[in-house]
């Protein structure tokens, strides 16, 4: 009997308890904790496997985007120029602006963007993610390069960013190049997709490193693709609650 108790005690990894909790709750919570530890280890293992990927394909074109120069005026920006000295990784998120044609959620309530035809307006889900990444961008750029590209014109993109209060995101228009199509941020029919891609600068070239291909992978019937799920504080926050992720709700441009 003593050895069995010792084994159970050894399996316990946490010795805390919360006010009023039952024995039943603590036993179930400890079981859940074991799974959370497994998930943490698996997350690290997946990251290790990702870092060990062999070299990806060379970027075929030094894509020219339109961005904002140091003087505040519109200027051409090559993909190679998005790499700052000493930072060899570049993360690019495809902002669905214009949104998916099937998305009928309301436009912004006010502002110039609200006056656009609905199908030419921004995607609410992408907007919610960028709301969150705007806060993280300043921290992230200490170690990597990060940019957001959209097929819409630069003036529309900058206008919406100002209306939304974004201050830290590097925003670029890809309206005049094939980047979105080439890197799966656009379908053959021209519909935009929220792809995230990572590029690596080597001494002699720039290569694709990783893309959020879960966007195109089969999903279970009750799941979204979650291709950038580890980046989304909002949905992960929902996961911590008894209600979990709402099944009939999506982010909106205004509430």
C-alpha positions in Angstrom: 0.0 0.0 0.0 2.8 2.4 0.9 4.4 2.0 -2.6 1.1 2.8 -4.3 0.7 6.0 -2.3 4.3 7.0 -3.0 3.7 6.4 -6.8 0.6 8.6 -6.7 2.4 11.3 -4.8 5.3 11.1 -7.3 2.8 11.7 -10.2 1.6 14.9 -8.5 3.4 17.7 -10.1 1.7 20.6 -8.3 0.9 20.9 -4.6 -1.3 23.9 -4.7 -5.0 23.9 -3.9 -7.7 26.6 -4.3 -10.2 27.6 -1.6 -13.2 25.3 -1.4 -12.2 22.8 -4.0 -13.3 19.2 -3.6 -11.2 16.1 -3.8 -13.0 15.2 -7.0 -12.0 18.5 -8.5 -8.4 18.1 -7.5 -8.1 14.6 -8.9 -9.7 15.7 -12.3 -7.5 18.9 -12.3 -4.3 16.8 -11.8 -5.3 14.6 -14.7 -5.9 17.6 -16.9 -2.5 19.1 -15.7 -0.8 16.0 -17.0 -2.3 16.5 -20.4 -1.3 20.2 -20.3 2.2 19.2 -19.6 2.1 16.8 -22.6 0.8 19.6 -24.8 3.6 21.9 -23.6 6.1 19.2 -24.5 4.5 18.5 -27.8 4.4 22.2 -28.7 8.2 22.4 -28.0 8.7 19.2 -30.1 6.7 20.7 -33.0 8.8 23.9 -32.8 12.0 21.8 -32.8 10.8 19.9 -35.9 9.9 23.2 -37.6 13.3 24.7 -37.0 14.9 21.5 -38.4 13.2 21.8 -41.8 15.6 21.7 -44.7 16.0 24.8 -46.8 12.8 25.9 -48.4 12.4 27.2 -52.0 14.2 30.3 -53.2 11.9 33.3 -53.5 11.5 33.6 -57.2 11.1 37.4 -57.4 12.2 40.3 -55.3 8.5 41.4 -55.0 7.9 45.1 -55.0 5.2 46.3 -52.5 4.0 49.8 -51.9 4.6 51.1 -48.4 5.3 54.3 -46.6 8.8 55.9 -46.7 10.6 57.7 -43.9 9.2 61.0 -45.3 5.6 59.7 -45.0 5.1 59.4 -48.7 4.2 56.3 -50.7 7.3 54.4 -51.9 8.2 51.1 -53.5 9.6 48.5 -51.0 11.2 45.3 -52.2 10.8 42.1 -50.2 14.6 42.0 -49.6 14.4 45.5 -48.1 12.0 44.2 -45.4 15.0 42.5 -43.7 16.7 44.8 -41.2 20.4 44.3 -40.4 21.0 41.4 -38.0 17.5 40.0 -38.4 17.3 37.2 -40.9 13.7 36.0 -40.4 10.7 37.8 -42.0 7.1 37.0 -41.1 4.4 38.2 -43.5 0.7 38.0 -42.8 -1.9 38.2 -45.6 -4.6 40.6 -44.5 -7.9 39.8 -46.3 -8.6 43.3 -47.6 -10.8 42.8 -49.6 -12.7 40.3 -47.5 -14.0 36.9 -48.7 -17.0 37.6 -51.0 -19.2 35.3 -48.9 -18.6 37.4 -45.7 -21.7 39.4 -45.1 -20.8 40.7 -41.6 -21.3 44.5 -41.2 -18.8 47.0 -42.3 -17.2 49.5 -39.9 -19.8 51.8 -38.3 -18.0 55.1 -39.2 -15.1 56.4 -41.2 -14.1 56.3 -44.9 -13.7 52.5 -44.8 -17.4 52.3 -44.0 -18.2 53.9 -47.3 -16.6 51.1 -49.4 -18.7 48.5 -51.0 -18.9 45.6 -48.6 -17.0 43.1 -50.8 -14.1 45.6 -51.0 -13.9 46.1 -47.2 -11.6 44.5 -44.7 -12.1 41.0 -43.1 -13.3 41.3 -39.5 -11.4 38.2 -38.3 -8.2 39.4 -39.9 -8.8 42.8 -38.3 -9.3 41.2 -34.8 -6.0 39.3 -35.2 -4.2 42.5 -36.3 -5.7 44.4 -33.4 -3.8 41.9 -31.2 -0.6 41.8 -33.2 -0.4 45.6 -33.2 0.4 45.4 -29.5 2.9 42.5 -30.0 4.7 44.0 -33.0 7.0 46.3 -31.1 8.2 43.4 -29.0 8.5 41.0 -31.9 10.6 43.3 -34.0 13.4 43.1 -31.4 14.1 39.6 -32.9 12.4 39.4 -36.3 11.0 41.4 -39.2 7.2 41.5 -39.4 4.9 42.9 -42.2 1.3 42.8 -43.1 0.4 42.8 -46.8 -3.0 43.4 -48.4 -4.3 43.4 -52.0 -6.1 46.7 -51.5 -4.5 50.0 -52.4 -2.1 51.6 -50.0 -4.4 54.7 -49.3 -7.3 52.4 -48.3 -5.0 50.3 -46.1 -3.5 53.3 -44.3 -6.9 54.9 -43.9 -8.3 51.8 -42.2 -5.2 51.5 -40.0 -5.7 55.0 -38.8 -9.4 54.4 -38.1 -8.5 51.2 -36.2 -5.7 52.9 -34.2 -2.9 50.7 -35.4 0.5 52.3 -34.7 3.1 49.5 -34.8 2.3 47.3 -37.8 4.3 47.6 -41.0 1.6 47.8 -43.7 2.2 47.1 -47.4 0.0 46.9 -50.5 0.5 43.9 -52.7 -2.0 45.1 -55.3 0.7 45.4 -58.0 2.5 42.1 -57.6 1.9 38.4 -57.5 3.1 37.7 -54.0 -0.4 36.8 -52.6 -1.1 34.3 -55.4 2.4 32.8 -55.3 2.4 32.2 -51.6 -1.2 31.0 -51.2 -2.7 34.2 -49.8 -5.0 34.3 -52.8 -7.0 31.6 -54.7 -7.0 31.1 -58.4 -10.3 33.1 -58.5 -8.6 36.0 -56.8 -10.3 35.5 -53.4 -8.0 36.5 -50.6 -6.8 34.1 -47.9 -5.3 34.8 -44.4 -2.0 33.0 -45.0 1.0 33.6 -42.8 4.5 32.9 -44.3 8.0 33.0 -42.8 11.1 33.7 -44.9 14.7 33.3 -44.1 17.6 35.3 -45.5 20.7 33.3 -46.2 24.1 34.8 -47.2 23.3 34.4 -50.9 19.5 34.3 -51.2 16.1 34.5 -49.5 14.2 31.3 -49.0 10.7 30.4 -47.9 10.9 28.8 -44.5 7.4 27.9 -43.3 3.7 28.7 -44.1 0.5 28.2 -42.1 -0.6 25.3 -44.3 -3.2 24.2 -41.8 -5.3 26.7 -43.5 -5.6 24.2 -46.4 -5.5 21.0 -44.4 -8.6 18.9 -43.7 -10.4 19.8 -40.4 -12.7 18.0 -38.1 -16.4 19.0 -38.5 -16.4 21.1 -35.3 -13.1 22.9 -35.9 -11.8 25.9 -37.8 -8.4 25.5 -39.5 -6.7 27.3 -36.6 -3.7 27.8 -38.8 -2.5 30.7 -36.7 -4.2 29.5 -33.6 -1.1 29.8 -31.4 -0.9 33.5 -32.2 -4.5 34.4 -31.3 -4.9 35.4 -27.6 -8.6 35.9 -28.1 -9.6 32.4 -29.0 -7.1 30.8 -26.6 -8.6 32.9 -23.9 -12.0 31.5 -24.7 -10.5 28.0 -24.4 -9.8 28.7 -20.7 -13.5 29.2 -19.8 -16.3 26.7 -19.0 -18.1 27.9 -22.1 -15.1 27.4 -24.4 -15.0 28.8 -27.9 -18.4 30.1 -29.1 -19.6 28.0 -32.0 -21.9 30.6 -33.6 -19.8 33.8 -33.2 -17.1 35.5 -35.1 -15.2 38.7 -34.6 -16.9 41.9 -35.9 -15.6 45.3 -36.9 -17.8 46.9 -34.3 -20.0 45.6 -31.5 
